[in-house]
């Protein structure tokens, strides 16, 4: 995803973003999560396309490894649930300021 972002390739970045999150859902072992995510694929892809446009406009991804997805990956690896939650809140609500106090 980093290379797609650096190349300003929103289509590739969106596809890889969807696949990244699908793998997270699969890793939960909860088939309902996977099914819901796959059924709502078009909606999520539209949502991420809009968010990606904002990412690229604001140049949030400026260098390889400098992306919230890397923080999420490391948090999952370290089983840091609070950081995982914070990463998802940041990804879904980064356009809002301040971010909502969810959960």
Secondary structure, 3 states (H helix, E strand, C coil): CHHHHHCCCHHHHHHHHHHHHHHHHHHCCCHHHHHHHHHCHHHHHHHHHHHHHHHHHHCCCCCCCCCHHHHHHHHHHCCCHHHHHHHHHHHHHCCCCCCCCCC
